[in-house]
């Protein structure tokens, strides 16, 4: 059996300090920061929505814009390029290009403060390999007819389920050491191993110009790879790992105590359990989200109307998490075309996911608009967004 990701991480995050000793260190705690960032929109996770995996597809124009915005946000929030001591990314161009654009944008007019030599590429941070599904359209009816919708969903969401492996005849086959398929657990073991052996060393053990107190490490990777790291940092039980939501191009901050080498931010509630993560938002995005979640706002009223339409369409008055997300995608399509920031869309998505996972509809599948609005506002007040 594949070893638990959480068990693998116990050696990385020791628990040898007593509560009394920890208390004495609070006043002068030193901090190392890790910034996790999913690449910008790629040609296959935009309108096409394909199983991308290890296929080396480029960013879209929108994805490049998202990466530049993320870099500018980092600069404005105290993380300019010259403060980023090391940057790790996968071997895939969509992550590497995002990393380059983020560093360039975070440098602003001081372009001499960064160079590509600071970027370390590693296939250990590649996206999960999707086997024979790689390159296929996720919504292709022929795919569902061939394998069954439930089977495909199990391959995508269950920890130890994996699509059938590809062979040399597959259009996206890569020779070893590339895998031929992976489960979520396979991907997590690979990513955590990369973290333990390389990223963790850069955070605490390498002789870099910045001491560990104040050191900043950027990791630009993919949805399932970042999900694996967040699960390890927050010690998420395996059954909740698929619930971790990773948005495109929204910086996710973790602060580590340099002595204990563990995350230190107060844990906040999320669908995957409690999390040390902080999404980095601009004040403008914060204001837009607050406006969207207020009673009668875009998210609360329009999203509730979308849910009702989906229920009426299904006829059974029940909504799955996938239908909720599909409804949100439909709702935000016009806003995206009108220039709604990817961070605002990402927060809206997480609010809907949290609403589902925390407050599943009653047995008859009914929820009133007032209930929906109250829950959404409550979740917004609890979630982990860093705008200070």
C-alpha positions in Angstrom: 0.0 0.0 0.0 1.2 3.5 -0.7 2.3 5.2 2.5 0.2 8.0 3.9 1.3 11.4 2.9 0.8 12.6 6.4 3.0 9.9 7.8 5.7 10.7 5.3 5.7 14.3 6.6 6.0 13.6 10.3 9.8 13.5 9.9 9.7 17.0 8.3 7.6 18.6 11.0 8.9 17.3 14.4 6.8 17.6 17.6 9.7 17.5 20.1 9.1 20.8 21.8 7.0 21.0 24.9 4.0 23.5 25.2 5.8 25.4 27.9 9.0 25.7 25.7 6.9 26.8 22.7 5.2 29.5 24.8 8.6 31.0 25.7 9.5 31.3 22.1 6.4 33.2 20.9 7.7 36.7 21.6 10.7 36.3 19.3 9.6 33.7 16.8 11.5 33.8 13.5 9.7 33.1 10.3 10.4 31.5 6.9 7.7 32.1 4.3 6.6 29.7 1.5 4.4 31.0 -1.3 2.5 28.4 -3.2 1.2 29.5 -6.6 -0.7 27.5 -9.2 0.2 28.4 -12.8 -2.0 30.7 -14.8 -4.7 29.5 -17.2 -3.4 27.1 -19.8 -4.8 26.2 -23.2 -6.3 23.0 -21.7 -7.7 24.3 -18.4 -9.5 27.2 -19.9 -12.4 26.7 -22.4 -11.1 23.4 -23.7 -11.0 21.7 -20.2 -8.9 18.7 -21.0 -7.0 16.3 -18.7 -3.6 17.9 -19.0 -1.3 16.1 -16.6 2.2 15.9 -18.0 1.2 17.2 -21.4 3.4 20.3 -21.9 0.8 22.9 -23.0 1.4 26.7 -22.9 -0.4 29.4 -21.0 -3.2 31.4 -22.6 -2.9 35.1 -23.0 -5.3 35.3 -20.0 -2.9 33.0 -18.1 0.0 35.3 -18.7 -2.0 38.3 -17.5 -2.9 36.4 -14.4 0.8 35.6 -13.7 1.8 39.3 -14.1 -1.0 40.3 -11.7 0.2 37.8 -9.2 3.7 39.1 -9.4 2.5 42.7 -9.0 0.5 41.7 -6.0 3.5 40.1 -4.4 5.5 43.2 -4.9 2.9 45.4 -3.4 2.6 43.2 -0.4 6.2 43.1 0.5 7.5 40.3 -1.6 9.5 41.9 -4.5 11.8 39.7 -6.6 14.9 40.5 -4.6 13.2 39.2 -1.4 12.4 35.8 -3.0 15.5 33.7 -2.2 14.6 30.6 -4.3 11.9 29.7 -6.8 10.9 26.1 -7.5 8.8 25.0 -10.4 7.9 21.9 -12.4 9.4 20.8 -15.7 6.3 21.9 -17.6 6.3 25.2 -19.5 3.0 26.5 -18.1 4.4 26.5 -14.6 7.9 27.7 -15.6 6.5 30.6 -17.7 4.3 31.6 -14.8 7.3 31.6 -12.5 9.3 33.8 -14.9 6.4 36.3 -15.3 5.8 36.4 -11.6 9.4 37.2 -10.8 9.6 39.8 -13.6 6.4 41.5 -12.4 7.4 41.4 -8.8 10.7 43.1 -9.7 8.8 46.1 -11.2 11.3 48.6 -12.7 14.2 46.9 -10.8 14.6 44.1 -13.4 18.2 43.6 -12.3 17.0 42.1 -9.1 16.0 38.8 -10.5 17.3 36.2 -13.0 16.3 32.8 -14.3 19.2 31.2 -12.5 17.1 31.5 -9.3 14.5 29.2 -10.8 14.9 25.5 -10.1 12.9 23.1 -12.3 12.0 19.7 -11.0 9.6 17.0 -12.5 8.8 16.1 -8.9 6.5 19.1 -8.9 4.8 18.1 -12.2 1.0 17.7 -12.3 -0.6 14.4 -11.6 -0.3 12.0 -14.5 -3.7 11.1 -15.9 -2.7 7.9 -17.9 -4.9 7.2 -20.9 -7.1 10.2 -20.1 -4.3 12.7 -20.8 -5.4 15.0 -23.6 -9.0 14.0 -23.5 -11.8 16.5 -23.1 -13.3 16.2 -19.6 -16.9 16.7 -20.9 -16.6 14.4 -23.9 -19.8 12.2 -23.9 -17.9 9.4 -25.6 -15.4 9.3 -22.7 -18.3 8.9 -20.2 -19.9 6.3 -22.4 -16.7 4.3 -22.7 -15.7 4.2 -19.1 -18.7 5.4 -17.1 -19.2 8.7 -15.4 -18.8 7.2 -11.9 -15.6 5.4 -12.9 -14.1 8.6 -14.3 -15.1 10.6 -11.2 -13.5 7.9 -9.0 -10.3 8.2 -11.0 -10.3 11.9 -10.4 -11.4 12.2 -6.8 -10.5 8.9 -4.9 -7.1 8.8 -3.3 -6.0 5.4 -4.6 -7.9 5.1 -7.9 -6.0 5.8 -11.1 -6.8 5.8 -14.8 -5.5 2.9 -16.9 -1.8 3.5 -17.8 -0.9 4.8 -21.2 1.5 2.9 -23.5 4.1 4.0 -26.1 1.4 4.4 -28.7 -0.4 7.2 -26.8 0.0 10.7 -28.3 1.3 12.1 -25.0 3.6 9.2 -23.9 6.9 10.1 -22.3 9.6 7.6 -21.5 10.7 6.8 -18.0 11.2 8.2 -15.4 7.8 9.7 -16.4 5.0 7.6 -14.9 2.4 6.0 -17.1 -0.5 6.9 -14.7 -0.9 8.1 -11.2 -3.5 8.1 -8.4 -3.8 11.2 -6.2 -1.8 9.3 -3.6 1.0 8.5 -6.1 1.2 12.2 -7.0 1.3 13.2 -3.4 4.1 10.9 -2.5 6.1 12.2 -5.4 5.5 15.8 -4.6 6.1 15.5 -0.8 9.4 13.7 -1.6 10.5 16.6 -3.7 9.6 19.0 -0.9 11.4 17.0 1.7 14.6 16.6 -0.3 14.9 20.0 -2.1 12.4 22.7 -1.1 12.7 22.1 2.7 16.5 22.3 2.4 16.2 25.7 0.7 13.9 26.9 3.4 16.1 26.0 6.3 19.4 24.4 5.5 21.0 25.9 2.4 23.5 28.7 2.7 21.5 31.5 1.0 22.2 35.2 1.2 19.1 35.7 3.4 19.1 34.0 6.8 16.3 31.6 7.6 14.6 34.3 9.6 13.0 36.3 6.8 13.7 33.8 4.0 11.1 33.5 1.2 10.7 30.5 -1.1 8.3 30.5 -4.1 6.8 27.3 -5.4 5.0 27.5 -8.8 3.3 24.3 -9.6 0.0 22.6 -10.5 -3.4 21.9 -8.8 -2.7 18.4 -7.5 0.9 19.1 -6.6 0.0 22.2 -4.5 -2.9 20.2 -3.0 -0.3 17.6 -1.9 1.8 20.2 -0.2 -1.2 21.9 1.5 -2.3 18.5 2.7 1.1 17.8 4.2 1.4 21.3 5.8 -2.1 21.1 7.4 -2.0 17.4 8.1 -5.3 16.9 6.2 -6.8 13.4 6.6 -6.8 11.5 3.3 -10.6 11.5 2.9 -10.5 15.3 2.9 -7.6 15.9 0.5 -9.7 16.0 -2.7 -11.7 18.9 -1.1 -8.7 21.2 -1.0 -9.3 23.9 -3.6 -6.3 25.4 -5.5 -7.1 28.4 -7.7 -5.1 29.6 -10.6 -2.6 32.4 -10.0 -3.7 33.3 -6.4 -0.7 33.3 -4.0 -1.1 31.0 -1.0 1.1 31.9 2.0 2.4 29.6 4.6 4.6 31.0 7.4 7.0 28.5 9.2 8.6 28.8 12.6 12.3 28.5 11.7 13.1 26.7 14.9 10.2 24.2 15.0 10.1 24.1 11.2 6.3 23.9 11.2 3.5 26.2 9.9 2.6 28.8 12.6 -0.4 30.8 11.4 -3.7 30.3 13.2 -5.6 27.5 11.6 -8.9 28.6 10.0 -11.8 26.4 9.0 -12.1 25.0 5.4 -13.8 22.2 3.6 -10.7 20.0 4.0 -10.4 20.7 7.7 -8.4 23.5 9.5 -5.7 25.2 7.4 -2.7 27.4 8.0 -3.0 28.8 4.5 -3.6 32.4 3.7 -4.8 33.5 0.2 -3.2 36.8 -0.7 -5.7 39.2 -2.1 -5.5 42.9 -3.0 -7.7 45.4 -1.2 -9.6 45.9 -4.5 -10.4 42.2 -4.8 -11.4 42.1 -1.1 -13.9 44.9 -1.7 -15.3 43.2 -4.8 -15.8 39.9 -3.0 -17.5 41.6 -0.1 -19.9 43.2 -2.5 -20.5 39.9 -4.3 -21.4 38.0 -1.0 -23.6 40.7 0.5 -27.4 39.8 0.6 -28.7 40.3 -2.9 -25.2 40.5 -4.3 -23.8 38.7 -7.4 -22.7 35.6 -5.7 -25.6 35.2 -3.2 -28.6 35.9 -5.3 -27.5 35.0 -8.8 -25.8 31.8 -7.6 -28.9 30.8 -5.7 -31.0 31.3 -8.8 -28.6 29.1 -10.7 -28.8 26.4 -8.1 -32.6 26.5 -8.3 -32.5 26.3 -12.1 -30.2 23.2 -11.9 -32.5 21.6 -9.4 -35.5 22.2 -11.6 -33.6 20.8 -14.6 -32.6 17.6 -12.7 -36.1 17.1 -11.3 -34.9 15.4 -8.2 -34.3 18.6 -6.3 -30.7 17.6 -5.4 -27.4 19.2 -6.3 -24.0 17.5 -6.5 -20.8 19.5 -5.8 -19.9 19.1 -9.5 -23.3 20.7 -10.5 -22.6 23.5 -8.0 -19.3 24.2 -9.6 -20.7 23.9 -13.1 -23.4 26.5 -12.1 -20.7 28.8 -10.8 -18.7 28.5 -14.0 -21.8 29.5 -16.0 -22.5 32.3 -13.6 -19.0 33.8 -13.8 -18.5 33.4 -17.6 -19.8 36.9 -18.4 -18.0 38.4 -15.5 -14.7 36.8 -16.7 -15.3 38.2 -20.2 -15.9 41.6 -18.6 -12.5 41.4 -16.8 -13.4 40.0 -13.4 -10.1 39.2 -11.7 -9.1 35.5 -11.4 -8.7 36.0 -7.6 -12.4 37.1 -7.2 -13.5 34.2 -9.3 -11.4 31.8 -7.2 -12.8 33.1 -3.9 -16.4 32.8 -5.3 -15.7 29.2 -6.2 -14.3 28.4 -2.8 -17.3 30.0 -1.1 -19.6 27.7 -3.1 -17.5 24.6 -2.3 -17.4 25.5 1.4 -21.2 26.0 1.4 -21.7 22.6 0.0 -19.2 20.7 2.2 -20.2 22.4 5.5 -24.0 22.6 5.0 -25.1 19.8 2.7 -28.8 20.3 1.7 -31.4 18.5 3.8 -32.8 15.1 2.7 -35.3 16.8 0.4 -32.5 18.9 -1.2 -34.1 22.3 -0.3 -32.4 25.4 0.9 -33.9 28.9 1.1 -32.2 32.0 -0.3 -32.0 33.5 3.1 -30.2 30.4 4.4 -27.8 30.4 1.4 -27.0 34.1 1.9 -26.5 33.7 5.7 -24.2 30.7 5.2 -22.1 32.4 2.5 -21.5 35.5 4.6 -20.6 33.3 7.6 -18.1 31.3 5.5 -16.6 34.5 4.1 -16.0 35.8 7.6 -14.2 32.6 8.6 -12.0 31.8 5.6 -8.3 32.4 5.2 -7.6 35.6 3.2 -4.6 37.8 3.9 -5.2 41.4 3.0 -3.4 43.1 5.9 
